[in-house]
Amino acid sequence: MPMKFNPEHETAMHNLMQDIDGAMPAKMFGMPCYKVNGKLAVGVFETGIVLKVGEQQTKAMTSSGAAQPFEPMPGRPWREWILLTGDFDKHKALFRQAVELAKQAS
């Protein structure tokens, strides 16, 4: 069964990613995303947009309440990933950061 997501989040992701070089639109598990050399950097997931921001930034943002931890399965958080559920434009720098981290990983 395909996962459901908010199409407005997909639009927001595409708008934020359009001027960031190095990431290509793709799909992962049927969800729209952006990859760098085959590595996931940013993607739409159910209630928001997930981004790889590094472990330190993930801890800081989740502890301050600025983002939620990304748990694709309950009880199994991805330690370098956050879930944004709104104010996407405010976090444009994080989208660039996610692409840069994916470049380093590939």
C-alpha positions, 0 to 999 in steps of 0.5 A, a space after each residue: 500500500 502506497 504511503 500517503 503524504 501532503 501534496 503541499 509538502 511536496 510542492 514546498 520541497 520542490 520550491 525550496 530545492 529548485 535552486 540548490 545544485 547537486 540534488 536530483 528529484 527522485 522517489 524513495 519508497 514511493 515518496 518524492 525526494 531529492 538524492 545526491 549520487 543515489 543518497 537520500 538528502 531530502 524527502 517528503 514523508 507522511 506529515 512533513 519533510 525529512 532532512 539529513 542535518 547531522 547528529 549534532 544539529 538533530 539533537 539541537 533542533 529536536 531538543 529545542 522543539 524546532 523539529 521532530 526526530 524522524 522515526 519512519 518506524 515507531 521507536 527507531 529514530 534516524 539519528 542524523 535526520 529531522 522531520 519538519 512539519 511546517 515553516 519550511 521556508 524558514 529552514 531553507 539553509 537546512 535544505 542546502 545543508 542536507 544536500 552538502 551532507 549527502 555529497 560528503 557521504 557519497 
